[in-house]
Amino acid sequence: MKPKHDAWTGTWTRVALAASGWPVLAATALPGGSPLRWIPVLLFLALAPGLALLHPRRGARTQPLETLAFAVPLSLSLVALVATALFLAEAFSTTAFLVALAVFVTVAAALPGVPLPADTREGAG
């Protein structure tokens, strides 16, 4: 049976994910307390790095909720790692932080997703 192809695993979703960091970087030019500034930044930091790494491929048996459950902690770990590296290099700024993560997400979204447990179990399906 041919796997169903839907928007979750589509090319356009990967393109949107790859481009997601750049509008967020532009949103930092808005006033500091504006929800139009902090909401996109918060969503990008909490979701994009992990989703870029774990994005399911066509034919994957992984459910979107499982991907999301793995993506959030992975995103937060990567965010902490990037922030720590920039602090240790004495190069931390909001712009440098978001540019580093935007580049990471853009590159990671272009690569094949990391298989999740449901895809690696023998006989799963």
C-alpha positions in Angstrom: 0.0 0.0 0.0 1.3 3.4 -1.0 1.9 5.7 2.0 -0.4 8.7 2.3 1.2 12.0 1.5 -0.2 14.9 3.5 0.7 18.5 4.4 2.6 17.3 7.5 5.2 15.5 5.5 5.1 17.8 2.4 7.9 19.7 0.8 6.1 23.0 1.4 6.0 22.3 5.2 9.8 21.8 5.1 10.3 25.0 3.1 8.2 26.9 5.6 10.1 25.4 8.5 13.4 26.3 6.8 12.4 29.9 6.3 10.7 30.3 9.8 13.7 31.8 11.5 14.2 34.8 9.2 10.8 36.5 9.8 11.3 35.9 13.5 14.6 37.7 13.3 12.8 40.6 11.6 10.2 40.6 14.3 12.9 41.6 16.8 12.9 45.1 15.3 9.4 45.6 16.8 9.0 47.3 20.2 10.2 45.2 23.1 6.8 44.5 24.8 4.9 43.8 21.7 3.2 40.4 21.4 4.0 40.5 17.7 7.7 40.3 18.8 7.8 37.8 21.6 5.2 35.3 20.5 6.9 34.4 17.2 10.3 34.3 18.9 8.9 32.0 21.7 7.3 29.7 19.2 10.4 29.6 17.0 12.7 28.8 19.9 10.4 26.1 21.4 9.6 24.3 18.2 11.6 25.0 15.1 15.1 23.5 15.9 13.5 20.2 17.0 11.0 20.0 14.2 13.8 20.7 11.7 15.7 17.7 13.0 12.8 15.3 13.5 10.6 16.3 10.6 9.0 13.1 9.4 9.7 11.8 5.9 7.2 10.4 3.4 6.1 6.9 4.5 7.0 7.5 8.2 4.7 5.8 10.7 5.3 8.6 13.3 2.3 10.6 14.4 2.5 14.5 14.5 1.9 14.4 18.3 4.9 12.1 18.8 7.1 14.3 16.7 6.0 17.3 18.7 6.6 15.5 22.0 10.2 14.9 20.9 10.7 18.3 19.2 10.0 20.6 22.1 12.6 19.2 24.6 15.1 18.8 21.7 14.5 22.4 20.6 15.0 23.7 24.2 18.2 21.7 24.5 19.6 23.1 21.3 18.6 26.6 22.3 20.4 26.2 25.6 23.4 24.8 23.8 23.6 27.7 21.3 23.1 30.3 24.1 25.8 28.7 26.2 28.3 28.6 23.3 27.7 32.2 22.5 28.1 33.3 26.1 31.3 31.3 26.4 32.6 33.0 23.2 31.5 36.3 24.7 29.5 36.9 21.5 25.9 36.6 22.8 23.4 39.1 21.5 19.8 38.6 20.5 20.7 39.0 16.8 23.6 36.5 17.0 21.5 34.0 18.9 18.6 34.1 16.4 20.8 34.1 13.4 22.7 31.0 14.6 19.4 29.2 15.2 17.8 30.4 12.0 20.8 29.1 10.0 20.7 25.8 11.9 17.0 25.4 11.2 17.4 26.3 7.6 20.2 23.7 7.1 18.5 21.0 9.2 15.2 21.3 7.4 16.9 20.6 4.1 18.4 17.3 5.5 16.4 14.1 6.0 14.6 13.9 9.3 16.0 11.7 12.2 13.9 8.6 12.5 11.7 8.4 15.6 11.1 5.3 17.7 7.9 4.3 15.9 9.9 4.3 12.6 12.8 2.2 13.9 10.9 -0.6 15.8 10.9 -3.9 13.9 7.4 -4.9 12.9 5.9 -1.6 13.9 3.1 -0.5 11.8 
